[in-house]
Amino acid sequence: MDTRRAVLMLVCLVTVIMAIRGVIALRNGDFGTFGRQLGVGGIVFAFGIALVRRWDEIG
């Protein structure tokens, strides 16, 4: 497996874990934690996808 696919898998794994934590927080009524998980998860996912898409340019 090349490094590019490993990075993509790691980003997806982190995003899924953060989404699960967000859903659990939402079910418990903790909207602050839900918002934090949503925000940080979105940033991690966007950065990871951008990194994978521009992998050859970055080097």
Steps between C-alpha positions, in 0.01 A plus 500: 500500500641836406522787744230700326236233564618456858454871564152490346403202715634668814309821424178305443551302821552815708197664338279197576617489861427870544157456340419216740609713796284783368193279471552370853535855631186606314303209647619606846389858437851645501473740208837665569689175458292416194589832337867460586510149353321620188732796454829324566391192306413716201836675511691171529301348215542804271874521570547127445311496171692805376827333599415181314382688190819708480735221611716510186535880505607507863756226454 
